[in-house]
Amino acid sequence: MRWTDAFRRSPAAEAFLQSWDVRFFLTGFPHHRVSFPGARHKSSIQYATRPDLPKLAYQKVKGKSPGVVFLPGFASTMAGRKAEALEEFCKSLGHSYLRFDYTGCGASEGQWAEATVGTWKKDVLFVLDELVEGPQILVGSSMGGWLMLLAALARPEKTAALVGIATAADYFVTAFKSLPLEVRKEMEEKGEWTLPTKYNEEGVYRISMDFLKEAENHCVLQGPIPVTCPMRLIHGLKDQDVSWHISMQVAERVLSTDVDVILRKHGQHRMSEKEDIKLMVYTIDDLIDKLTTLV
């Protein structure tokens, strides 16, 4: 594990976070979406056309390599706090940045009910193949942390480093299998698993058995994970949705020798508080310095 005071904090990162502290205070964040008075003009939404697949909505900032790509969590979008703060940070450094919505989510086309883990994996690979240039630092939040691992396995040449935030590798599959047998049988008969959540008005996510069955094809924790790039895994000890033990399992299974697990004592699942985002920025800043020094 690495503690936050061990990070090299570049002047650019410090300058960004000092101004960001002021903006955080002025906007009443975290109760509102990030909206920084006097900040640079935000990137506009673009749409990528794909043969026989729904259009993907994305926002892109041009800049230096390595670029950063943000992968949202389950039922989340590119308009979240972490995604927007990262765009501001990458602009301040002059590095390229891309955030996007998965098929069926946010501004992207497609039907949410028909999407699967495999669908969203294809979305990530399309982004890496068609929308960015060169190796990228993939920043995956929750389910996005699972998808970043799948992307690194499929496109190692396009993956410079990985940053997982409350990484939810194999989450739906392992969480369902951990339920009592009688509960699983009841859900299987209904054809749907109602997973309690505090992140939508209904109070549950409705997960079809078909979704779960398809997700089993993408599990990564059964054995060694042949990912060799640098990896940083940030997790909150008070995460009530995805246990920090999953990040530890990922760290144990990846073949990379450059892996840090960073635990926040009071961190919760979304990791969207001011200090959480500061840690994310310092972590990425440290990786960018490491990668550019190696070139």
GIPENOR-V136655 format. One record per pair of residues at least 24 apart in sequence whose ideal C-beta (glycine too) atoms are under 10 Angstrom apart, sorted by sequence separation. I is the first residue (numbers start at 1). GAP is how many residues later the second one is. D is the distance in Angstrom with one decimal. If there is no record, write none. Layout:
I,GAP,D  I,GAP,D
This chain:
59,24,8.6  77,24,5.2  78,24,9.2  100,24,8.7  120,24,8.8  123,24,8.3  124,24,7.6  127,24,8.6  128,24,9.9  134,24,7.6  135,24,6.3  136,24,5.9  137,24,4.7  138,24,5.4  139,24,4.5  140,24,5.4  141,24,4.6  142,24,5.1  143,24,8.9  144,24,8.2  145,24,6.4  146,24,6.8  188,24,9.3  225,24,9.6  239,24,9.9  59,25,9.4  61,25,9.9  68,25,9.2  76,25,9.0  77,25,8.5  121,25,9.1  125,25,8.5  129,25,9.9  133,25,9.4  135,25,3.7  136,25,8.5  137,25,7.5  138,25,7.2  139,25,8.1  140,25,6.9  141,25,6.6  142,25,7.4  143,25,5.0  146,25,6.7  184,25,10.0  187,25,9.1  221,25,7.9  225,25,7.1  229,25,9.1  231,25,5.4  239,25,9.1  61,26,6.1  64,26,9.3  76,26,8.8  80,26,9.7  100,26,9.3  117,26,7.9  120,26,9.2  121,26,6.0  124,26,7.3  125,26,6.3  128,26,8.6  129,26,7.5  132,26,7.7  134,26,8.0  135,26,8.3  136,26,9.8  137,26,6.5  138,26,8.9  139,26,7.0  140,26,9.3  141,26,8.6  142,26,4.6  143,26,9.0  145,26,9.1  146,26,9.1  225,26,9.8  227,26,9.0  228,26,7.9  229,26,9.9  230,26,6.7  231,26,9.9  232,26,9.1  233,26,7.2  234,26,9.0  235,26,7.2  237,26,5.6  238,26,8.3  260,26,9.4  60,27,9.4  61,27,9.6  63,27,6.5  68,27,6.3  69,27,9.0  70,27,7.5  72,27,7.7  75,27,9.3  78,27,8.8  79,27,6.8  100,27,5.9  120,27,5.9  124,27,4.6  128,27,5.1  140,27,6.7  141,27,8.8  225,27,9.3  226,27,9.6  227,27,4.9  228,27,5.4  229,27,6.1  230,27,9.3  231,27,6.9  232,27,7.7  233,27,7.2  234,27,8.2  235,27,7.5  236,27,7.5  237,27,6.7  238,27,7.8  241,27,8.4  242,27,6.2  260,27,10.0  59,28,7.2  63,28,7.5  67,28,6.2  68,28,7.2  69,28,7.6  70,28,7.4  71,28,8.6  72,28,8.2  74,28,9.1  77,28,5.7  78,28,6.2  79,28,8.5  99,28,9.7  123,28,9.8  124,28,9.9  127,28,10.0  140,28,8.9  143,28,6.8  221,28,5.5  224,28,9.5  225,28,4.6  226,28,8.1  227,28,6.4  228,28,4.9  230,28,4.2  231,28,4.7  232,28,5.2  233,28,4.8  234,28,4.7  235,28,5.8  236,28,4.8  237,28,5.5  238,28,5.9  239,28,6.7  240,28,7.1  241,28,4.2  61,29,5.9  62,29,9.9  64,29,7.7  66,29,7.1  67,29,3.5  68,29,4.9  69,29,5.0  70,29,4.4  71,29,8.3  72,29,7.3  73,29,9.9  75,29,9.6  76,29,7.4  77,29,3.4  78,29,7.9  98,29,6.5  117,29,7.4  121,29,4.9  125,29,5.9  128,29,9.4  129,29,7.6  140,29,9.5  142,29,7.8  143,29,8.3  220,29,9.6  221,29,7.2  224,29,5.7  225,29,4.6  226,29,5.4  227,29,5.8  228,29,8.1  229,29,7.7  230,29,7.6  231,29,7.6  232,29,8.2  233,29,6.8  234,29,8.0  235,29,7.3  236,29,8.1  237,29,7.4  238,29,6.2  239,29,5.9  240,29,6.6  241,29,8.7  258,29,9.7  61,30,5.7  63,30,7.5  64,30,5.4  65,30,7.4  66,30,8.2  67,30,6.4  68,30,7.6  69,30,7.5  70,30,8.0  72,30,7.0  75,30,7.0  76,30,8.3  77,30,7.5  78,30,9.2  98,30,9.6  117,30,7.6  120,30,9.0  121,30,7.1  124,30,8.6  125,30,6.3  128,30,4.4  220,30,7.9  223,30,7.1  224,30,7.8  225,30,6.8  226,30,9.3  228,30,8.6  229,30,9.8  230,30,8.6  231,30,9.2  232,30,6.5  233,30,9.1  234,30,7.1  236,30,7.2  237,30,6.4  238,30,5.2  239,30,4.5  63,31,5.0  64,31,5.0  65,31,6.9  67,31,6.8  68,31,9.0  69,31,8.0  71,31,8.5  74,31,9.1  75,31,9.7  77,31,8.8  100,31,7.8  124,31,8.6  127,31,9.5  128,31,7.9  176,31,7.8  221,31,9.3  222,31,8.9  224,31,6.1  225,31,8.7  236,31,2.3  237,31,9.2  238,31,8.5  239,31,8.9  62,32,9.5  63,32,4.6  64,32,6.7  118,32,9.1  121,32,9.8  122,32,9.8  175,32,9.5  221,32,6.2  227,32,9.4  235,32,6.9  236,32,5.1  239,32,8.3  258,32,8.5  45,33,8.6  61,33,9.4  62,33,9.6  63,33,4.0  72,33,7.4  98,33,6.1  117,33,8.0  121,33,7.5  125,33,8.8  172,33,9.3  176,33,9.2  220,33,7.6  234,33,7.7  236,33,6.7  45,34,9.7  61,34,8.2  62,34,5.7  63,34,6.9  72,34,8.1  98,34,5.7  220,34,9.2  235,34,9.1  236,34,8.7  43,35,9.8  61,35,6.1  62,35,8.9  97,35,9.4  172,35,6.4  177,35,9.3  236,35,6.0  60,36,7.4  61,36,4.4  62,36,9.8  96,36,6.9  176,36,5.7  235,36,8.1  60,37,7.1  61,37,7.5  75,37,8.1  96,37,7.8  175,37,9.6  234,37,6.6  236,37,9.6  59,38,8.4  60,38,4.7  61,38,9.2  96,38,8.7  98,38,8.0  59,39,7.2  60,39,8.2  97,39,9.5  172,39,7.4  173,39,6.5  176,39,9.0  177,39,9.6  58,40,6.0  59,40,5.4  60,40,8.7  96,40,8.3  97,40,9.6  99,40,9.3  172,40,5.9  173,40,9.3  176,40,9.8  236,40,7.7  43,41,9.9  58,41,6.8  59,41,7.4  102,41,9.1  42,42,7.6  57,42,9.6  58,42,3.7  59,42,9.4  95,42,8.8  97,42,9.7  102,42,9.0  172,42,9.9  173,42,5.3  198,42,8.9  199,42,8.7  234,42,8.0  57,43,6.4  58,43,7.5  74,43,9.6  172,43,5.1  173,43,5.4  198,43,8.7  43,44,6.5  56,44,5.8  57,44,4.8  171,44,8.8  172,44,9.1  173,44,9.7  197,44,7.8  34,45,8.9  39,45,9.7  42,45,7.0  56,45,7.1  57,45,9.5  102,45,8.6  170,45,8.0  173,45,8.6  174,45,8.1  196,45,9.7  234,45,6.3  33,46,6.5  34,46,8.6  42,46,8.5  56,46,8.1  57,46,9.9  74,46,9.0  170,46,8.8  172,46,9.9  173,46,5.6  195,46,9.7  234,46,6.6  33,47,8.1  34,47,5.5  40,47,9.0  56,47,7.1  90,47,9.7  172,47,9.7  174,47,7.6  232,47,9.9  33,48,7.2  34,48,9.2  36,48,8.6  39,48,9.7  40,48,7.2  43,48,8.7  54,48,9.9  55,48,9.1  57,48,8.8  59,48,9.3  72,48,9.6  170,48,8.1  171,48,9.9  173,48,9.3  232,48,9.3  32,49,9.4  34,49,8.8  35,49,8.5  36,49,9.1  39,49,6.2  42,49,9.3  54,49,5.2  56,49,10.0  57,49,6.3  58,49,8.8  71,49,8.6  169,49,9.5  170,49,4.5  234,49,6.5  34,50,4.1  41,50,9.6  53,50,7.4  54,50,7.5  57,50,3.6  58,50,8.4  169,50,8.0  170,50,6.3  171,50,10.0  233,50,9.7  30,51,6.6  33,51,7.2  34,51,5.9  40,51,5.4  56,51,9.1  57,51,4.5  169,51,5.6  170,51,4.9  232,51,5.0  29,52,7.1  36,52,6.6  39,52,8.7  40,52,8.4  46,52,9.9  48,52,8.2  55,52,9.2  56,52,5.1  57,52,7.9  71,52,9.1  169,52,5.7  170,52,8.4  232,52,8.3  34,53,9.1  39,53,9.8  50,53,9.5  55,53,6.7  56,53,7.8  71,53,6.3  86,53,6.7  117,53,9.8  34,54,7.8  43,54,8.0  46,54,9.3  54,54,6.4  55,54,4.6  56,54,8.7  117,54,9.9  232,54,8.1  29,55,10.0  43,55,8.8  45,55,9.5  54,55,3.6  55,55,8.3  69,55,8.0  117,55,7.7  232,55,6.7  29,56,9.2  43,56,8.3  45,56,8.9  53,56,8.8  54,56,3.5  71,56,8.8  83,56,8.8  117,56,9.2  169,56,8.7  230,56,9.7  231,56,9.4  24,57,9.9  53,57,7.9  54,57,8.3  82,57,7.8  230,57,6.2  69,58,6.3  83,58,8.2  229,58,9.8  50,59,9.7  69,59,7.3  82,59,6.1  47,60,8.1  48,60,9.1  49,60,9.9  54,60,9.7  230,60,6.7  24,61,9.1  45,61,9.3  46,61,9.9  47,61,8.2  54,61,9.3  80,61,7.7  83,61,9.8  230,61,7.6  23,62,9.5  45,62,5.7  47,62,8.1  69,62,8.6  82,62,9.8  229,62,9.4  45,63,9.8  69,63,6.4  68,64,9.4  167,64,9.7  169,64,9.9  230,64,9.6  20,65,7.0  23,65,8.5  54,65,9.2  58,65,9.8  67,65,5.5  76,65,7.0  153,65,9.8  162,65,7.1  53,66,8.9  56,66,9.9  66,66,9.8  67,66,7.5  76,66,7.4  167,66,5.8  175,66,9.4  56,67,6.1  60,67,9.7  65,67,9.3  67,67,6.9  69,67,4.8  70,67,9.7  71,67,6.3  72,67,9.9  73,67,8.3  74,67,9.4  75,67,9.6  76,67,8.2  153,67,7.5  162,67,6.3  163,67,9.2  164,67,7.3  165,67,9.3  166,67,9.1  167,67,8.5  175,67,8.6  17,68,9.7  20,68,6.9  58,68,10.0  65,68,7.4  66,68,6.9  67,68,8.2  68,68,6.6  69,68,7.3  70,68,8.3  71,68,6.7  72,68,8.6  73,68,4.6  74,68,6.2  75,68,8.7  76,68,7.9  150,68,5.9  152,68,9.9  159,68,7.7  161,68,5.3  162,68,7.4  163,68,7.7  164,68,7.3  165,68,8.3  166,68,7.4  167,68,7.1  175,68,9.7  16,69,9.4  19,69,9.0  20,69,8.0  53,69,7.4  54,69,9.2  58,69,7.1  65,69,4.7  66,69,5.6  67,69,4.9  68,69,4.8  69,69,5.4  70,69,5.0  71,69,4.2  72,69,5.9  73,69,3.2  74,69,4.1  146,69,9.1  149,69,9.2  150,69,9.9  159,69,9.4  160,69,6.3  161,69,4.3  162,69,4.5  163,69,4.9  164,69,4.6  165,69,5.1  166,69,5.5  174,69,9.8  53,70,8.6  56,70,6.7  64,70,9.9  65,70,7.1  66,70,6.1  67,70,7.2  68,70,8.1  69,70,7.0  70,70,8.0  71,70,6.7  72,70,8.1  73,70,5.0  74,70,8.4  150,70,7.1  156,70,8.4  159,70,5.4  160,70,7.8  161,70,6.8  162,70,7.3  163,70,7.9  164,70,6.8  165,70,7.7  166,70,6.6  171,70,8.6  199,70,8.9  56,71,7.4  60,71,6.9  62,71,9.7  65,71,8.4  66,71,5.4  67,71,9.9  68,71,6.2  69,71,9.1  70,71,7.5  71,71,9.2  72,71,8.0  73,71,5.4  147,71,8.7  149,71,5.4  156,71,7.4  159,71,9.8  161,71,7.5  162,71,8.2  163,71,7.1  164,71,7.9  165,71,9.2  168,71,9.7  171,71,5.8  198,71,9.4  199,71,8.2  16,72,7.1  17,72,8.3  20,72,9.0  50,72,8.9  60,72,8.0  65,72,9.8  71,72,8.1  72,72,5.4  73,72,8.2  74,72,9.2  143,72,9.9  146,72,7.5  149,72,9.4  153,72,7.3  156,72,7.4  159,72,9.9  171,72,9.4  174,72,8.2  16,73,5.4  19,73,8.4  50,73,9.1  53,73,7.9  58,73,6.3  71,73,3.2  73,73,9.5  74,73,9.9  146,73,9.0  152,73,8.6  153,73,6.8  156,73,7.3  166,73,5.6  168,73,8.0  169,73,9.0  16,74,9.6  56,74,9.4  58,74,9.8  70,74,7.5  71,74,7.6  73,74,9.5  146,74,7.4  152,74,9.1  153,74,6.4  168,74,4.6  16,75,8.9  17,75,9.4  48,75,9.6  56,75,8.2  69,75,9.8  71,75,9.0  72,75,9.3  146,75,9.6  152,75,4.6  166,75,7.6  167,75,7.5  168,75,9.6  171,75,7.1  174,75,9.7  13,76,7.5  16,76,4.3  50,76,6.2  71,76,5.2  149,76,6.5  151,76,9.8  152,76,8.9  166,76,5.4  170,76,7.7  12,77,8.8  15,77,7.1  16,77,7.7  71,77,5.6  86,77,9.8  150,77,10.0  152,77,6.5  166,77,9.6  167,77,9.4  169,77,5.8  48,78,7.2  70,78,9.8  149,78,6.5  166,78,8.1  168,78,6.6  169,78,8.5  13,79,8.2  48,79,8.1  69,79,8.6  148,79,9.3  152,79,8.6  167,79,6.0  168,79,9.5  170,79,8.8  12,80,6.1  13,80,7.8  50,80,8.2  71,80,7.9  166,80,8.5  167,80,5.2  169,80,7.3  170,80,9.5  12,81,5.4  166,81,7.7  169,81,5.5  12,82,8.6  48,82,6.8  69,82,8.8  149,82,9.1  164,82,9.2  165,82,9.4  167,82,9.3  10,83,8.3  12,83,9.9  48,83,6.2  82,83,7.0  148,83,9.2  164,83,6.5  167,83,5.8  167,84,9.5  169,84,9.0  46,85,8.9  164,86,6.9  164,87,9.4  145,88,7.8  162,88,9.3  69,89,9.4  145,89,9.5  69,90,9.6  145,90,9.4  138,91,9.2  68,92,9.4  71,92,10.0  73,92,8.5  116,92,9.3  119,92,9.8  137,92,9.2  162,92,8.7  66,93,9.8  67,93,8.4  68,93,9.5  70,93,9.5  71,93,9.6  73,93,7.8  113,93,8.5  118,93,10.0  137,93,8.9  138,93,9.8  139,93,9.4  140,93,9.9  141,93,9.7  66,94,4.4  71,94,9.7  74,94,7.4  114,94,9.6  116,94,7.8  117,94,7.7  135,94,8.3  162,94,8.6  167,94,9.9  65,95,8.1  66,95,7.4  68,95,8.7  70,95,9.8  73,95,7.3  113,95,7.6  116,95,5.7  117,95,9.5  119,95,8.7  137,95,9.5  139,95,9.8  161,95,9.4  114,96,9.4  115,96,8.2  116,96,9.6  118,96,5.8  121,96,9.7  146,96,9.9  74,97,8.2  113,97,9.9  114,97,9.5  116,97,9.2  117,97,6.4  118,97,8.2  121,97,6.5  142,97,9.4  145,97,8.7  161,97,8.5  162,97,9.2  164,97,9.4  165,97,9.8  73,98,10.0  74,98,8.3  113,98,9.0  116,98,4.4  117,98,4.5  120,98,9.5  164,98,9.9  166,98,9.9  115,99,9.9  116,99,6.9  117,99,9.1  118,99,6.6  142,99,7.6  143,99,9.0  163,99,9.7  117,100,7.8  118,100,6.4  142,100,6.3  146,100,9.2  116,101,9.0  117,101,4.8  145,101,8.6  149,101,7.1  166,101,8.1  168,101,9.1  116,102,8.8  117,102,9.4  145,102,8.1  152,102,9.0  165,102,9.4  166,102,8.6  166,103,5.3  146,104,9.2  149,104,9.7  152,104,9.4  165,104,9.4  166,104,7.5  145,105,7.9  149,105,8.1  165,105,8.8  166,105,5.7  165,106,5.1  165,107,9.4  166,110,9.7  165,111,8.2  165,112,9.9  165,114,9.3  165,115,6.5  163,117,7.2  165,118,9.2  163,120,5.9  74,121,9.7  163,121,6.1  75,122,8.2  161,122,9.8  74,123,9.2  76,123,8.2  161,123,8.6  75,124,6.9  163,124,7.0  74,125,8.9  75,125,7.0  161,125,10.0  162,125,9.2  73,126,9.1  161,126,4.9  142,127,7.0  160,127,8.0  161,127,8.7  141,128,9.5  142,128,8.1  160,128,9.1  141,129,8.0  142,129,8.9  161,129,8.0  75,130,6.7  141,130,7.4  160,130,9.8  161,130,6.4  74,131,7.3  141,131,9.1  160,131,5.6  74,133,9.5  160,134,9.8  141,139,9.3  139,141,7.4  139,144,9.0  139,145,6.8  137,146,9.8  137,147,6.3  139,148,9.8  137,150,5.9  137,151,7.1  137,154,7.6  135,156,8.2  74,167,9.7  73,168,9.5  73,169,9.3  85,187,8.8  82,188,8.2  89,188,8.9  93,188,9.8  81,189,8.1  82,189,7.1  85,189,9.6  92,189,9.6  95,189,9.1  80,190,8.3  81,190,9.3  82,190,6.0  95,190,9.9  81,191,4.4  85,191,9.9  86,191,8.4  89,191,8.7  90,191,9.8  93,191,9.1  80,192,7.2  81,192,8.8  85,192,5.0  89,192,5.2  93,192,7.5  81,193,9.6  84,193,9.8  85,193,9.3  88,193,9.4  95,193,6.6  76,194,8.9  82,194,8.1  86,194,7.3  90,194,8.4  81,195,9.0  82,195,6.2  85,195,7.8  86,195,7.6  89,195,7.3  93,195,7.0  73,196,8.6  81,196,6.8  85,196,7.2  89,196,7.8  73,197,8.1  95,197,9.5  82,198,6.4  86,198,7.4  90,198,9.2  82,199,9.7  68,216,6.5  66,218,9.9  68,219,9.3  68,220,8.2  66,221,8.2  67,221,9.9  66,222,6.5  65,223,9.6  64,224,9.0  66,225,5.3  65,226,8.7  66,226,7.6  65,227,8.5  64,228,8.4  66,229,9.2  2,230,8.2  65,230,8.8  1,232,9.8  2,232,9.8  34,238,9.6  30,240,9.1  30,242,6.0  29,243,9.0  30,243,6.0  34,243,9.2  29,244,9.3  30,244,7.3  29,245,7.4  30,246,9.5  1,247,9.5  30,247,9.2  29,248,9.4  24,249,9.7  25,249,9.1  1,250,9.6  24,250,5.3  21,253,7.5  24,253,8.6  6,254,9.0  20,254,8.5  24,254,9.7  7,255,9.4  6,256,9.4  17,257,9.4  20,257,8.0  21,257,8.6  2,258,4.5  4,258,7.5  20,258,8.2  1,259,7.3  2,259,7.7  3,259,7.8  1,260,5.4  2,260,5.4  3,260,9.2  4,260,8.5  17,260,8.8  1,261,6.5  2,261,9.2  17,261,5.8  20,261,8.2  1,262,5.7  16,262,9.9  17,264,6.3  13,265,9.1  16,265,7.0  17,265,8.2  14,267,10.0  13,268,6.0  14,268,9.4  17,268,9.4  9,269,9.8  13,269,6.3  16,269,8.7  4,271,8.5  13,271,8.7  14,271,9.2  7,272,8.5  9,272,9.4  10,272,9.1  13,272,4.1  9,273,6.1  12,273,7.4  13,273,8.6  4,274,8.1  7,274,9.8  8,274,8.5  4,275,5.7  7,275,4.5  10,275,5.4  13,275,9.2  6,276,9.7  7,276,7.0  9,276,7.1  10,276,8.4  12,276,9.5  13,276,9.3  5,277,9.8  8,277,7.8  9,277,8.3  12,277,9.9  4,278,6.7  7,278,7.6  8,278,5.6  10,278,8.4  4,279,8.9  7,279,5.0  10,279,6.4  6,280,9.0  9,280,10.0  2,281,9.0  8,281,6.2  7,282,9.7  8,282,8.8  2,284,9.5
